[in-house]
Amino acid sequence: QVQLVESGGGLVQAGGSLRLSCAASGSIFSINAMDWYRQAPGKQREWVAALTSGCSTNYADSVKGRFTISRANAKNTVYLQMNSLKPEDTAVYYCYARIATSAGAPVITYTYWGQGTQVTVSS
């Protein structure tokens, strides 16, 4: 059993910053990738940022240059540092992870989602 728990959301004024955290716990053999997604009211969930096990990062164009994804490997935790926040960044932010729960050949991975954390940016 694997759990992802997000924290760090809240209300901030436009131009401000927040840092989200997502901690993975449970039967984890390895973490192949950890991403952040978000879903604004009335909109589909969209991908925001990705971090691979090789520490490669990718960002959606809408957040590039403002958001930074990073990971504390020893803690199985991924962070999303969000700077220069805009009202259009308002959404529920979800952590996503692709995790292998045991060793083997081939390695089988499973996908997991956190419960989400609300980010509200006021103008």
Backbone bond lengths (Angstrom), bond angles and torsions (degrees), N, CA, C in turn:
res aa  C-N    CA-C-N  psi(-1)  N-CA   C-N-CA  omega(-1)  CA-C   N-CA-C  phi
1 Q - - - 1.451 - - 1.523 109.02 -
2 V 1.318 116.04 130.51 1.464 122.30 -179.66 1.523 108.49 -121.68
3 Q 1.313 115.30 139.09 1.463 120.69 175.75 1.520 110.13 -125.40
4 L 1.324 115.31 142.68 1.453 122.30 171.62 1.521 107.33 -116.89
5 V 1.315 116.44 127.00 1.463 120.70 -178.33 1.522 108.73 -124.35
6 E 1.333 115.87 118.14 1.454 121.06 178.86 1.528 110.59 -93.71
7 S 1.315 115.04 155.17 1.456 121.55 173.91 1.519 108.56 -155.74
8 G 1.336 115.48 166.82 1.452 120.06 174.02 1.511 115.55 105.85
9 G 1.319 117.56 -3.78 1.457 119.16 178.63 1.511 111.11 -71.47
10 G 1.330 115.28 172.35 1.455 119.38 178.74 1.504 112.03 163.93
11 L 1.327 115.03 -166.46 1.456 122.68 -179.87 1.523 108.78 -105.99
12 V 1.317 115.79 130.81 1.461 120.58 -178.94 1.520 108.62 -143.25
13 Q 1.311 116.48 152.32 1.460 120.30 176.71 1.527 110.22 -79.78
14 A 1.310 115.20 155.65 1.461 120.20 177.08 1.525 109.34 -55.53
15 G 1.329 114.99 137.09 1.447 121.48 -177.04 1.511 114.00 93.08
16 G 1.316 116.14 -11.40 1.453 121.31 -178.95 1.514 113.02 -83.01
17 S 1.327 114.81 -174.38 1.458 121.78 -175.97 1.519 110.71 -132.77
18 L 1.313 114.81 151.98 1.455 123.02 171.12 1.517 108.26 -143.71
19 R 1.330 116.26 154.04 1.460 120.31 173.25 1.520 108.27 -124.90
20 L 1.319 114.64 121.09 1.456 121.09 176.78 1.526 109.32 -94.43
21 S 1.325 114.83 147.53 1.456 120.91 175.86 1.519 109.37 -125.59
22 C 1.318 115.78 149.65 1.463 121.56 175.41 1.521 106.85 -139.20
23 A 1.308 115.66 116.72 1.454 121.23 -179.19 1.521 110.01 -106.69
24 A 1.330 115.56 126.83 1.462 121.36 177.29 1.521 109.15 -99.14
25 S 1.325 115.57 135.73 1.466 119.50 179.45 1.525 109.67 -143.28
26 G 1.344 115.09 161.86 1.453 119.89 179.26 1.521 111.36 115.90
27 S 1.319 115.25 -150.75 1.471 121.78 -176.27 1.530 110.09 -81.97
28 I 1.314 115.49 83.81 1.463 121.38 -176.50 1.514 109.80 -112.87
29 F 1.333 116.42 119.90 1.458 120.50 171.98 1.522 110.19 -91.42
30 S 1.326 116.21 -46.54 1.454 120.75 175.82 1.521 109.61 -155.78
31 I 1.321 114.92 153.40 1.464 121.05 177.55 1.518 107.92 -111.98
32 N 1.325 115.71 116.77 1.463 120.03 -176.83 1.525 112.43 -83.06
33 A 1.311 116.40 -32.95 1.460 120.35 -178.39 1.514 109.18 -161.23
34 M 1.327 114.50 149.31 1.465 120.61 172.75 1.514 107.17 -137.16
35 D 1.317 115.93 126.98 1.456 122.53 -175.74 1.525 110.24 -124.73
36 W 1.304 113.99 165.19 1.456 121.56 169.40 1.526 109.02 -119.15
37 Y 1.315 115.12 137.78 1.455 123.15 173.71 1.525 107.66 -125.13
38 R 1.318 116.08 166.63 1.465 119.58 174.43 1.518 109.96 -146.23
39 Q 1.318 114.52 155.12 1.457 120.25 178.57 1.520 108.86 -138.80
40 A 1.322 114.95 115.60 1.459 121.29 176.74 1.525 109.20 -87.53
41 P 1.335 117.46 157.33 1.468 120.50 -179.37 1.525 111.13 -55.59
42 G 1.314 115.67 130.00 1.454 121.13 177.41 1.510 115.30 75.97
43 K 1.323 116.95 5.96 1.467 120.63 -178.74 1.522 110.81 -121.45
44 Q 1.321 115.32 162.77 1.453 120.34 176.82 1.523 110.66 -76.22
45 R 1.307 115.17 155.53 1.457 120.02 175.96 1.527 108.26 -65.33
46 E 1.328 116.30 135.47 1.456 120.50 179.95 1.524 110.45 -126.61
47 W 1.309 113.88 149.06 1.451 121.27 178.96 1.525 109.25 -75.37
48 V 1.340 116.66 140.78 1.457 122.31 -177.66 1.527 112.13 -113.90
49 A 1.343 116.05 -51.26 1.461 119.28 -174.82 1.516 108.87 -157.43
50 A 1.344 114.76 154.79 1.455 120.46 -178.80 1.511 110.30 -137.56
51 L 1.330 114.98 147.18 1.458 121.74 176.02 1.518 107.16 -137.09
52 T 1.338 116.34 120.97 1.451 119.94 -179.44 1.525 110.47 -90.04
53 S 1.337 114.94 171.08 1.459 119.68 178.38 1.521 111.20 -64.79
54 G 1.330 116.68 -22.50 1.452 121.06 176.42 1.504 113.56 -86.90
55 C 1.353 115.57 8.90 1.462 123.06 177.80 1.522 113.59 69.90
56 S 1.318 117.55 20.41 1.467 120.04 170.31 1.520 108.75 -78.36
57 T 1.322 115.52 143.07 1.461 120.55 179.93 1.521 110.14 -123.56
58 N 1.322 114.11 149.23 1.464 121.14 174.42 1.517 107.97 -142.94
59 Y 1.332 114.86 150.31 1.451 120.15 -176.82 1.520 110.73 -136.02
60 A 1.328 114.87 149.30 1.455 119.85 170.27 1.527 108.52 -66.81
61 D 1.305 116.15 147.37 1.467 120.00 -178.21 1.529 111.48 -56.78
62 S 1.313 116.69 -33.46 1.461 120.86 -175.64 1.526 113.24 -67.66
63 V 1.332 117.53 -18.84 1.467 120.15 -177.95 1.517 112.76 -118.82
64 K 1.307 117.36 -5.22 1.468 121.19 -176.70 1.524 110.30 -58.99
65 G 1.320 115.85 132.16 1.457 121.32 -179.15 1.512 113.76 88.97
66 R 1.329 117.01 -13.20 1.468 120.69 179.99 1.531 112.12 -114.46
67 F 1.316 117.34 -33.95 1.463 122.65 -178.08 1.520 109.79 -106.96
68 T 1.333 115.87 147.04 1.462 121.63 176.60 1.523 108.88 -134.23
69 I 1.327 115.75 126.36 1.455 121.26 176.28 1.520 108.74 -100.44
70 S 1.321 116.52 137.78 1.456 121.02 179.39 1.515 108.55 -148.86
71 R 1.322 115.37 170.49 1.464 119.15 -175.07 1.511 110.56 -142.80
72 A 1.311 116.05 141.15 1.459 122.80 170.91 1.522 105.85 -104.48
73 N 1.327 117.11 96.11 1.466 121.13 -171.92 1.515 112.85 -57.41
74 A 1.322 115.27 -42.48 1.461 118.63 -176.06 1.524 111.56 -63.02
75 K 1.331 116.03 -21.73 1.457 120.15 -178.04 1.522 112.02 -106.69
76 N 1.332 117.79 2.92 1.471 120.64 -175.67 1.521 110.90 48.14
77 T 1.307 115.46 43.96 1.457 121.93 -176.20 1.515 109.93 -124.41
78 V 1.319 115.61 137.80 1.457 121.42 175.73 1.524 107.99 -117.34
79 Y 1.325 115.10 145.15 1.450 121.53 -178.42 1.529 109.88 -120.01
80 L 1.309 115.07 154.29 1.454 120.85 170.74 1.523 107.31 -131.32
81 Q 1.325 115.66 104.79 1.445 121.31 176.23 1.520 107.88 -85.43
82 M 1.316 116.16 120.53 1.460 121.12 -176.20 1.521 109.06 -116.28
83 N 1.317 116.07 115.21 1.470 122.38 179.79 1.525 109.37 -114.68
84 S 1.315 114.86 164.43 1.474 121.54 178.52 1.519 110.73 48.42
85 L 1.306 115.74 49.25 1.461 120.21 -175.92 1.519 111.90 -65.92
86 K 1.323 115.19 146.14 1.455 123.54 -179.04 1.529 109.20 -120.88
87 P 1.325 117.18 155.68 1.476 118.94 177.58 1.529 112.49 -54.59
88 E 1.319 117.62 -32.60 1.462 120.35 -179.87 1.522 113.04 -72.18
89 D 1.333 117.76 -5.85 1.467 120.61 173.96 1.531 111.04 -83.84
90 T 1.328 117.36 -5.70 1.455 121.18 179.24 1.522 110.35 -61.29
91 A 1.330 116.17 124.75 1.462 121.54 -176.83 1.524 108.88 -177.98
92 V 1.318 114.68 170.37 1.460 120.22 166.05 1.522 106.53 -88.81
93 Y 1.302 116.73 126.60 1.461 122.44 -178.05 1.528 109.10 -100.71
94 Y 1.327 114.59 131.10 1.461 122.01 -176.92 1.519 110.61 -118.25
95 C 1.312 114.49 139.17 1.454 121.36 172.87 1.526 108.73 -92.12
96 Y 1.323 115.96 140.95 1.466 123.15 179.06 1.519 107.52 -130.42
97 A 1.317 116.45 140.15 1.463 119.09 177.85 1.522 110.37 -141.84
98 R 1.311 114.01 146.16 1.451 121.19 173.93 1.530 106.72 -112.76
99 I 1.336 114.95 114.28 1.462 120.79 -166.02 1.516 111.06 -129.77
100 A 1.331 115.12 138.27 1.462 121.48 170.05 1.525 107.23 -95.00
101 T 1.314 116.25 127.59 1.463 119.16 -176.83 1.524 112.98 -95.06
102 S 1.335 116.44 -6.77 1.457 119.29 176.59 1.512 109.16 -157.17
103 A 1.343 115.59 160.25 1.455 120.64 176.64 1.521 109.17 -76.44
104 G 1.317 116.29 158.07 1.451 119.38 177.87 1.502 110.92 164.19
105 A 1.324 116.53 171.67 1.455 121.47 177.40 1.523 108.40 -134.28
106 P 1.307 119.11 113.00 1.459 124.91 1.14 1.529 111.83 -78.50
107 V 1.316 115.65 160.29 1.460 120.06 176.40 1.518 108.83 -73.84
108 I 1.295 116.07 130.06 1.459 121.97 178.89 1.515 108.23 -103.92
109 T 1.325 116.08 127.72 1.462 120.23 179.36 1.519 110.18 -112.97
110 Y 1.301 114.58 154.14 1.455 122.61 178.64 1.528 108.22 -126.37
111 T 1.323 115.35 152.94 1.459 118.85 178.93 1.525 110.28 -103.54
112 Y 1.309 115.00 142.76 1.450 121.88 -178.43 1.529 109.35 -134.45
113 W 1.324 115.16 150.60 1.462 122.78 177.16 1.521 110.06 -125.17
114 G 1.323 115.51 145.71 1.450 120.47 171.09 1.515 110.49 -82.55
115 Q 1.316 115.38 179.54 1.461 120.75 -175.88 1.524 112.32 -84.96
116 G 1.306 117.14 -13.93 1.459 121.25 178.61 1.517 112.51 97.12
117 T 1.328 115.34 149.94 1.458 121.81 175.73 1.532 108.06 -137.32
118 Q 1.318 116.16 134.64 1.454 121.86 -174.47 1.520 111.37 -80.41
119 V 1.308 115.96 130.85 1.465 122.89 172.06 1.527 107.29 -119.54
120 T 1.321 115.93 123.41 1.453 121.21 178.92 1.516 108.94 -124.31
121 V 1.332 116.04 124.43 1.460 122.03 -179.36 1.523 107.88 -113.53
122 S 1.316 116.42 118.31 1.459 120.90 -179.19 1.523 110.32 -92.69
123 S 1.317 115.33 148.94 1.478 119.78 -177.78 1.514 111.12 -89.97
